[in-house]
């Protein structure tokens, strides 16, 4: 089994119009996966892109539900709107995969995961496992979540990967990004780290100025590396450019260009 995370920057421009979707790129990714299916089983997880992020930010979902009714109710509406936006993004993925004869099946993330301060503490993944056994391709996504401490939260696709890697121990986890891999510095001034040992990740996080609180100054790579360190206990992990044709296929085969976490 291989888990593929399609980052929001791969299929959408967060700085562009709301809910823009790069169907050409997603279609090409689906075509590459079709080249290995059904001999290889897949789980797909996609990010929010220009779909869920604007609502989550506008309604300050990460701050949870406060005590006063008006603010809390405002956030309840935002919680719903964020989720609905992600359902619309997910529908576009399902359409792209099915049009290429792949049996992609939507799994609503907020219905199976519960978080505590944003960390997954419970996931009912029996349906996901069974779908894989039946040769479907489950498609999950970054979403909102019911949270034990804050009442509501935002659940990232990267954390979903960590949880699924721990529970399912896939052969590979592949992060698709809009850069060529993990850089030892910023992409415009660093070098790609082609082979990264798991025990080197903490040092790299320090060099990238990633703080303990998760403040991210490098386009999302800090949190991805933190989750990849956990996932690498159970799977081989790759970071590759999802916008370049053939990079996903190379990572699936094991001879690709990008960063491999050993």
Secondary structure, DSSP 4 states (H G I P E B T S, - for coil): -EEEEE-HHHH--TTSSTT---HHHHHHHHHHHHTTTTTS-EEEEE--HHHHHHHHHHTTGGG---SSHHHHHHHHHHHHHHHHHHHHHHHHHHHHHHTTT--EEE--GGGTEEEETTEEEEE--HHHHHHHHTT-EEEEE-EEEEETTTEEEEE-HHHHHHHHHHHH--SEEEEEESSSS-BSS-TTTS-B-SEE-GGGHHHHHHHTT--TT----STTHHHHHHHHHHHTTTSEEEEEETTSTTHHHHHHHT--SSEEE-
